[in-house]
Amino acid sequence: MMIRALDANRDWTFGKGKSSYKRQQLALNQNLKTRLFEWKGDCFFDNEAGVDWKNRLAKADQASPLQEEIRVVILKTDGVTAVDNLDLTFDSISRNLTVSYTIQTIYIGEPISDEVQI
């Protein structure tokens, strides 16, 4: 797998030759994070892609369905073979959701742990 690298503002990088791309595990990590930021219905050629953030975050009792929806998005990411752990932490003051996960991938035999702040 090879994809164009993103900068700190999540914009594509250009002008650095091969350094403007990520490969294998780094590409998978970036792809997964990008998919978690995606809103359902936002992609014109795949309205079912992404997370239904609008409806899930609007109601307090949506934690379990939101966690399951995020699990499905992670599992549907190319290169992910299993989700070992998934935790959601919502900070009501900063209004940030932190998604922490441990996954198995096709690239490395050991689990990969990371987190995304949404």
Secondary structure, DSSP 8 states (H G I E B T S, - for coil): -EEE-B-TTS-B--SSGGGGEEEHHHHHHHHHHHHHH-BTT-STT-TT-SB-HHHHHSSGGGHHHHHHHHHHHHHTSTTEEEEEEEEEEEETTTTEEEEEEEEEESS-SS-EEEEEE-
